[in-house]
Amino acid sequence: MEAVEEIVIVGAGIAGLTTALGLHRLGIRSLVLESHDHLRTTGFALGIWTNGWKALDAVGVGESLRQQHNRLLRVMTASAISGLRTAEIALNAMGPQLSHLCLKLASQFSRCAPCFLMERTCWSVYCRRDHEFRCVQRKILLETLEKELPSGTIKFSSKVVSIEESGCLKLIHLSDGSFLKAKLLIGCDGVNSALAKWLGFKKPASVGRFGIRACVYYENGHDLEPKISLFMGKGVRYGVLPCDEKTIYWFFSFSPSSQDEEIIDNPAEIKQLVLSKLGKVADNIKAVINDTELDNMMLSPLRFRHPWEIIWGNISKSNVCVAGDAFHPMTPDIAQGGCAALEDGIVLARCLGEALRDRQVMRSEGKGIEEEDEHKRIERGLQNYAKERRWRAFQLITTAYMVGYMAQSDGKILNFLSNTVLAGFLAGRLPRIASYNCGMLRTS
């Protein structure tokens, strides 16, 4: 009799491994197909906000990752044109007395205590919540998730080339000529997802910008403060974030000119391009870029899925769905791509756990489950997942796109708005986005 896999997940990235681990915590086995012969750590690091840590805690790996990455306590934004700071915001909660004063002043003057005293735009939402942000090394994150999975969960060098219908099952053809059947197929295979294409999604659209991501390691440690340093204006946006006492991650996004496009394949010239576009910035920030090894830099075009595709498209269909970048590729401007993938994994595992909750009980009682009934259970679970994630994905994609558009504008009016309005917008909007709670794996 031909073997059939219960659940097949395509892609061993953040969404794929989180989904697999979430299902494992619920006692549900899955098989993860990874096209490469190892875990992919492209991108070096990623920012994880409070909402992402809630998801990591739900699968039981949050504390392990916290011990390996420093908590960043502030966000500092500055103009890449003038070098002047446009905002500096605390991420950690204030003491109860100061917080009470903040709320009292906010109610009377629409500003919190520090903002009132300094006569600046109010960011009182930060006085009400404790926001956790750490810059996490992608390699450590993926390896931590992998270690919690049962041996044999991930099948490497397994590239999916096509999918066929086979009754209630999906027939998955692999590049080595082999194939397997699955009752449930989950696409976590990135921006070029074969599963997203099968569901009818178009290829992600280019935003006309490129992103450079890099990592620097200092054997004897670095001297950067535990904060997020962001710079924007004159067509560029970049940031520098420490991961721990020895590792620093930085990113740089820009709209290339025709001359810039000629050096895309030359890391040395790309590094010089970044240095030439930094503007007025502190020497220790420039030093981080200077100290970067060429092998520790990568450049890629920034792409996103049009928001209306999220609203009208098929996130799930029958016994197939997508998660992570296969579902909602977005620009990195609000540091929520990885967090959203973590959220997807928790919500998807929970919805499937609820849909299949009684399956083992029914089998143990000898009643069995008809194939068609099980298929309907899976379909309902995926529909619930799609319903819960659709508007969240729409919100994140739209916000990230608009922030990136304003922050990297090269016009005088938009540069002015970027340095005045955008800082206040981010201060109010990002905390609300990061306060989202994807919930636990079990509802009871």
Secondary structure, 3 states (H helix, E strand, C coil): CCCEEEEEEECCCHHHHHHHHHHHHCCCCCEEECCCCCCCCCCCEEEECHHHHHHHHHCCCHHHHHCCCCECCEEEEEECCCCCEEEEEECCCCCHHHHHHHHHHHHHHCCCHHHHHCCCCCCCHHHHCCCCCEEEEHHHHHHHHHHCCCCCCEECCCCEEEEEEECCEEEEEECCCCEEEEEEEEECCCCCCHHHHHHCCCCCEEEEEEEEEEEEECCCCCCCCCEEEEEEECCEEEEEEECCCCEEEEEEEECCCHHHHCCCCCHHHHHHHHHHCCCCCCHHHHHHHHCCCHHHEEEEEEEECCHHHHHHCCCEECCEEECHHHCCCCCHHHCCHHHHHHHHHHHHHHHHHHHCCCHHHHHHCCCCCCHHHHHHHHHHHHHHHHHHHHHHHHHHHHHHHHHHHHHCCCCHHHHHHHHHHHHHHHHHHHHHHHCCCCCCCCCC
